[in-house]
Amino acid sequence: MDGIETQAVKRGTRWLARAGLRPTRQRVSLAALLVGDGKDRHVTAESLHAAASESGEPVSLATVYNTLRAFCEAGLIHEISVDGSRSYFDTRLDDHPHFFWEEEGRLVDAPVEDLEIARLPQLPEGAELARVDVVIRLRRS
């Protein structure tokens, strides 16, 4: 294992520890792929599974899905549903909008300073706002 991989594993392990998650081999491997370089990213379960396979980490797609769910429940990532059949997982936790490039199936951060939400509808009684996801769908002109 070279120095870059070692740093990625260390960063991934610290990330898991902050959330109180047990650092299993597969969790550490997937965490290293998600946050090992310190950059924010948007992944699908399928793209993370492919990256794990490319890195030589044997992990099933079901395990990737389960691990991503555990990361969401621990507050490490957010799930962003683009349509009923596809979810992206975002390592950036602050509130921010996204651009979704329909032809490419690619989700990227949009400039938060350009977004202005004047007001939201009144919430139903007994409900509290968890968060607002803004996904702006784009296609090439």
C-alpha positions as CSV (number, residue, x, y, z in Angstrom):
1,M,0.0,0.0,0.0
2,D,1.5,3.3,-1.0
3,G,1.4,6.6,1.0
4,I,-1.6,8.0,-0.8
5,E,-3.6,4.8,-0.1
6,T,-2.5,4.8,3.5
7,Q,-3.6,8.5,3.9
8,A,-6.9,7.7,2.3
9,V,-7.5,4.7,4.7
10,K,-6.5,6.9,7.7
11,R,-8.8,9.7,6.7
12,G,-11.7,7.2,6.1
13,T,-11.1,5.5,9.4
14,R,-11.2,8.9,11.2
15,W,-14.4,9.8,9.3
16,L,-16.1,6.6,10.6
17,A,-14.8,7.1,14.1
18,R,-16.3,10.6,14.2
19,A,-19.7,9.0,13.6
20,G,-19.1,6.2,16.0
21,L,-19.2,3.6,13.3
22,R,-17.3,0.3,13.7
23,P,-14.4,0.4,11.2
24,T,-15.0,-2.9,9.4
25,R,-12.7,-3.7,6.4
26,Q,-15.4,-3.0,3.9
27,R,-16.6,0.3,5.6
28,V,-13.0,1.5,5.8
29,S,-12.4,0.7,2.1
30,L,-15.6,2.4,1.0
31,A,-14.9,5.4,3.3
32,A,-11.4,5.7,1.8
33,L,-13.0,5.9,-1.6
34,L,-15.5,8.5,-0.5
35,V,-13.4,10.9,1.6
36,G,-9.9,9.6,1.3
37,D,-8.6,12.4,-0.9
38,G,-10.5,15.1,1.2
39,K,-12.7,16.1,-1.8
40,D,-16.5,16.2,-1.7
41,R,-18.2,13.9,-4.2
42,H,-21.5,12.6,-5.4
43,V,-21.8,8.9,-6.0
44,T,-24.4,6.3,-6.8
45,A,-24.2,2.9,-5.2
46,E,-23.3,1.5,-8.6
47,S,-20.5,4.0,-9.2
48,L,-19.0,3.3,-5.7
49,H,-19.2,-0.4,-6.3
50,A,-17.4,0.0,-9.6
51,A,-14.7,2.1,-7.9
52,A,-14.3,-0.5,-5.2
53,S,-13.9,-3.2,-7.8
54,E,-11.3,-1.2,-9.7
55,S,-9.4,-0.7,-6.5
56,G,-9.3,-4.5,-5.9
57,E,-11.8,-4.4,-2.9
58,P,-14.2,-7.4,-3.2
59,V,-17.5,-6.0,-2.0
60,S,-21.0,-6.9,-3.2
61,L,-23.4,-4.2,-4.5
62,A,-25.8,-5.1,-1.7
63,T,-23.0,-4.4,0.8
64,V,-22.4,-1.0,-0.9
65,Y,-26.1,-0.2,-0.6
66,N,-26.2,-1.2,3.1
67,T,-23.0,0.7,3.9
68,L,-24.3,3.9,2.2
69,R,-27.5,3.6,4.2
70,A,-25.4,3.2,7.4
71,F,-23.4,6.3,6.5
72,C,-26.6,8.2,5.9
73,E,-28.1,7.1,9.2
74,A,-24.8,8.1,11.0
75,G,-25.0,11.6,9.4
76,L,-21.8,11.2,7.3
77,I,-23.5,11.6,3.9
78,H,-26.8,12.8,2.5
79,E,-29.0,10.9,0.0
80,I,-30.3,13.0,-2.8
81,S,-33.1,11.4,-4.8
82,V,-33.0,12.6,-8.4
83,D,-35.9,10.5,-9.6
84,G,-37.7,7.5,-8.2
85,S,-35.1,5.1,-9.5
86,R,-31.8,6.9,-8.8
87,S,-30.2,8.2,-5.6
88,Y,-26.9,10.0,-5.2
89,F,-25.0,10.2,-2.0
90,D,-23.2,13.5,-1.2
91,T,-20.3,13.8,1.2
92,R,-20.8,17.5,1.5
93,L,-23.2,18.1,4.4
94,D,-24.0,21.8,4.3
95,D,-27.2,23.0,2.6
96,H,-26.5,23.5,-1.0
97,P,-28.2,23.1,-4.4
98,H,-27.3,20.8,-7.2
99,F,-27.2,20.7,-10.9
100,F,-28.3,17.4,-12.5
101,W,-27.0,16.8,-16.1
102,E,-29.8,14.6,-17.5
103,E,-27.9,13.2,-20.5
104,E,-24.9,12.3,-18.4
105,G,-26.7,11.3,-15.2
106,R,-24.2,13.5,-13.4
107,L,-24.9,15.4,-10.2
108,V,-22.7,18.4,-9.3
109,D,-22.8,21.2,-6.7
110,A,-24.4,24.4,-7.8
111,P,-23.4,27.8,-6.4
112,V,-25.2,28.3,-3.1
113,E,-24.8,32.1,-3.1
114,D,-27.0,32.3,-6.2
115,L,-29.9,30.4,-4.7
116,E,-32.7,32.3,-3.0
117,I,-35.8,30.6,-1.5
118,A,-38.2,33.3,-0.5
119,R,-40.5,31.1,1.5
120,L,-41.7,27.6,2.0
121,P,-45.3,26.4,2.3
122,Q,-46.7,26.1,5.8
123,L,-45.7,22.7,7.2
124,P,-48.3,20.3,8.3
125,E,-49.2,20.3,12.0
126,G,-46.8,18.1,13.9
127,A,-44.1,18.2,11.3
128,E,-40.7,19.9,11.4
129,L,-38.4,20.8,8.5
130,A,-35.6,18.3,8.1
131,R,-34.0,19.8,5.0
132,V,-34.7,21.1,1.5
133,D,-33.1,19.5,-1.5
134,V,-32.8,21.7,-4.6
135,V,-32.0,19.8,-7.8
136,I,-31.8,21.9,-11.0
137,R,-32.1,19.6,-14.0
138,L,-30.1,20.6,-17.0
139,R,-29.6,19.5,-20.6
140,R,-27.2,20.7,-23.2
141,S,-28.6,23.3,-25.6
